[in-house]
Amino acid sequence: MNARKKRIITAVAAVLFCVIWAALLLIPVGTAAGAGAEFYDCAWADGTVTREDYGQAYAALADGSSAEGIRLFRGGMSGTVATSDSFRSAYHALDTGGLNAVLSVATSDMVRLERAALWRAFRHRLWYSGELFRYTGEGVERVKTARGEELVLLSGGVTSDMLSSCGVKRLSVRAEGELTYRALVGTEIEEAEARPPYEVSDGALYADTVGGKRLIAGIPKAKSVVVRGNDFADRGALLPCVGLEELTLSFVGSAANAAGSGYSGMLAWLFSDGSKYYVPETLKRVKVTGGEIPEEAFYRCGGIEEIDLCGLDADKISSSAFSVCAGLQRLHAPISADLGEGFSLRILACGCRYYEKIQGGKD
């Protein structure tokens, strides 16, 4: 074999070697000859257990995984893949941990399916503690802006502009969080949950204080709010509820009785920014279960159509409190009310009087 042929053969061999080596580098680790490939045992609802590779499991990956199990869904049936200690630790940190725990989350010790399930579970959540944070799939990073469905207020206060820019629909308030009604005004929050000393119930957010249970704010998108068991309320607490239709209160205004110089017995006080009243036109039905109903109780509430005061002390209700309710259609109260002409009257089994606007009657 002459020298020229040897050089050609050597060059071709070198090229083939490089091509084969490059191809081997592109093959994901663990897939060559099946070495190190990941498989997962999935326990299905019918009692069967299947061996799933990553592609099969990922295609069936469903929402609803928990720290203890990754949820798969296939053919109308759900199944569960058990999780590792690393996954459970990271899941609990992202779900319930404080800022330090959230920032410590790493995925290097997890299998691929666990990393995918963790991303699926927390991809729409944001955290706020003076700065905004989000989960990237590898860990938690600081961001200036982000969009999400839920924001966890870990500590400090948050503004309505921040909540609005994030587009969140759900708010979670932790013990170190600081929240006022102003932070919720103009936001799209549909639901909330809270940790002590905060509490959320029936569309309203409260805080336990040394002075008693304080009504802080209504949930902005709530159509119906039931306020009960509180000792006092913040001015403007219901201002975020621009589409409110039904409201139940344990008392009207700031407190159950006129104790203290800051007392207000007006329903509109709960919809005040300090200079104006913004009682929503959508509010049509109000029920009050305690406290006093002074003459000015329904000032600026002309759109309310139904008022229920059953169970209140008749001596604490002003008979002229309803004269400003231009839209009133029905009144259930234990007193004779000054409503003018155009209402029918009947006595109910509870002993209350029930006034109802006569259709076509005088206003």
N, C-alpha and C positions, 0 to 999 in steps of 0.2 A: 504494500500500500504506500503510495507516494505521500510526500509531506503535505501536499495541498489537500488531499482527501482526509488526512488525519485532522487538519485544522478545521475542515468543514464539519466533520463528525463531532469534534470537541465543542465547536460553537453551538451546534444543534443540541447536544446533550446539556450544555449549560443553560440554554433557553428553556428546554423542557423542565430542567430542575427548578428554575425560577418560577415557572408557571405553576408547577405542582405545589411548590412551597407557598406561593401566594394564595392558591386555592385552599390549602390547609389552614392558613391564617384566617380566612373568611368564614370557615365553618365554626359555628358557635361551640364553645367549650362544652363537652358533655354529650354532643350529638354524634360525634364520630364513633362509629361502631357501637353506639348506645352507651358508651362509658359516661357515667355521671349524670345521665338523663334523670329528670325529676318525675316521680310518680306519686300519686296521692290516693289514699283509701277513702272513698266516699260512702257513708252510711245513709241509705235512702229510707224514705218514710215507710216503704212496704217491707222493710227488714232486710233487704239485700245490700250487699257491699260490693262496690265495683272498684277496679283499679284504673285510675284516670291519669293520662299524661297531661302536660301543661296545656296543650292545645285544646284537648277535650274539656278540661276543667274550666279554662278561661272562657270558652264559648258558652258554658252553662253558668258562669258566675252571675249571681243575682244580688240585688240590694238586700239589706237585712242581716249581713254578717255581724257577729258579736265577738267579744274577746275570746269566747270559748269555742267558736265554730265558724267556719267559712261556709256560706250558704250557696248551694248550687240549685239550679232549677232546670229540669229537662222533661219534656213529654208530659207536662202537667203534674209532675211530682218533684218535691223538694228533697234535698239531701244535704249532709253536713260533713265537712272535712275538718278534722281536729287541728288545733293550732299549737304552735310552739310557745315556750316561755317568752321568747323575744317578741313574738307577735302580741301576746297577751299584755306584756309590759307596755309596749308602744301604744296599744289600743286604749288601755286604761289612762295613760298619760294624756293622750289627745282628747279623750272623752271627759275626763274628770279632773285632770291635773292642773296645777298652777303654772305660771309662766316658766319657771325653771324646768319643771317636768316636761312641758310641751317642747321647749327648746332642746331638750336632751334626746329627743326621739331620733333613732337611726334605724336603718333597714338592712345593714350589711349582713346580719346574722339570719335573715329570713330567707325562705325559699321564694321562688318567683310568684307562686299563687298567693302567698301571704302579702307580698308587696302590692300585688294587684288589688287584693281585697281591702287592704288598708287605704289605698288611694281611692277606691270606690266609696268607702265609708266616710272619708273626710275631705274629699275634693271640693265640697261646696261650703266648708266651714272656714270662718275667719276668727282670729283672736285679737283682742285689743287690750293693751296695757300701756297707755301713753304712746304706743306705736302700734301699727297694724302688722299682723303676721298671717301667713298662710302655709299650708302643707304642700310641698312640691312633689311628693312621691318618694323622695330620698330623705327629707328632713323638713324642718320648719325655718322659714326665712322672713326677714323684715321686708315689707313692701310699702311704698308710698300710697298706692291705690290698688284696689282689687275688687272684683265682683264675687258675690257669694250669695247663698240662700240663708245662711245663719251666721250671726256674730256672737261670740262669747266675750262678755265684758269681764275681764279678769280683775282689773283694779282701776282706780281713778275714774274720771268722767269721760263721756263721749258726747259729741255734738250731733245735732240733727243733720247737719251737712255731711258728716262722715257716714252716718247710717244711710242717708239718701244716696250718696255717691257709690256706696257698696251694693245698693239694691237689695239688701237683706229683707227677708220676710219673717224671720224668726230671731228672737233675742233671748240670750241666756245671761242672767245677771248673777255673778258670784259674790261672795261675802264682802270682798274688798272693793267692789264696784260702787260707783256713786252715780245715781240717776235721779233726774227731775223730769217733770212733764215736758219741759222745753226741749229735751233731747229727743222726744218722740214726735213732736209737732212736725207735720209735713212728711213723715216717713211712711213706708209701706209695710210696717210691722203688722203681721196678721196674728201671731201668737208669741207667747213668751213663757219662760220658766225661770225659776230663781232659787237660790240657796239662802238659808237663814243668814242674816236677819230679814231678808226679803222673802216675799211670798206672792204668788200669782193665783188668783181665783176668779172665775166667772168674768173674765175680761178686764180685771183691774189688778194693779200692782201695789203692794203694801210694804211697809217696813215696820218691824217691831222696835220701838224706842222706849226710853225711860218714861216717857209721858203716855205711852200706850200705842195701840196700832194706828199707824198713819197711812191714809190713802195718798199715794204719790201720783199715780197716773192711770188713765185708762189705755187699753191697747188700741192703737190708732184705727185698725180696720174692724173693730168690734161693732156689730150691729145691735147687740144686746149686752148690757153691763149690769151686774148685780153687785152692789156694794153693801156688805153686811159685816157686822162685828167690829167695825173700826171705831176708834175713839175720837179722831179728828181728821181733817182733810186739808190738803194743800190747796191754796188758791190756784185755779187754772188746771186742777188735776185732770179734768175731763176735756180740756181743750184739744188734745190730740184726736179725739173721737169725732171727726167731721161728718161721718155717715151714721151716727148713732140713731137708732130707731126706738129702742125700749130701754128704760132705765129704772132700776130699783135701788132705793137708798135707805140706809138705816136712820138718816136724818137729812134735812135740807141745809145746805150751807157748810160752815166750817166745823161745827160741833153740834152735839145733841141739845145743848142749852146755852143761854147767854152768859157763860162764865168767861171772864177775861175781856179786855178792851178790844181785842181783835176779832170778836165774834161777828159773824155774818149769817143771817138766816135766809139768804137768797139762793135759790137754785142756780141762777146765772153766775154766782160767784165762782162756781166750779168750772165755768167756761170763760173766765176773765184772764187777760194778760196783764192786768194791773191798771189799764187805762180804758179798755173797751170790753164789751161782752160779746161773745160769739156763740150763742146757743144755736146748734145746727137746726136748720129748717126740717131736717129729716126726723127729728125727735118728736114722736107723736104720743107715746104712752109713758107715764111716770107713776111709780108706786113708791110711797114713803111708809116705812114701818115703825118709825119712832121720832122722837124729838118734837120740836115746835113748828107750827106753820103760821108765821106772822103775816101781817097784812101785805108785806112786800115780797113774800116767798116766791111768787112766780113772775116777778118783774122781768121784762124782756123775754118772756116765754110764750108769746102770743100764738105760736104754731102748735102747741101741745093740744091734742084732741081728747085725751083720756087721763084722768087723775084718780088714783086709788089710795085712800087714806084709811082703809078699814083697819081697826085695831088701835088707832091712835086715841089719846085722851082728848075728848071733845073740848075740854076747857083750854087746851093748848092750840086750838085751831081758830084762826080769825075767819069769821063768816064772809069778810070782804076780800079775802086773799085771792079770789078767783076772778075778780072784776077786770083784771088786766089780761085774762086768757081769752083773747078774741076768737080763737079757733076751737074752744072747748066744745066737745060733743057729749062727753059722759063724765060724770063725777060720782064717785063712791066714797061717802064720808059719813061720820057719826054726828053731823050737825045739820042745822038748817042753813043753807048757803044762799047768799045774795047773788043770784045769777040773772035776775031780770026775767022778762017774759020769754016764752018760746021753748021751755023745757017741761017735759013730763016728770012726774015724781012717783016713786013707789018705795015702800019700806021692805027691806030685805030681811031674811031670817037671822042675820047677824046683828040686826038692830040698826044698821046704817040706812041712810037715805041714798037712793040711786036716782040721779038726775040724768035725763037723756034729751038731747036736742031734738025737737020736733021738726021733721023734714018739712020745709016750707014755712016754718014758724018765724017769728020776729027775731032779729039779732039783738 
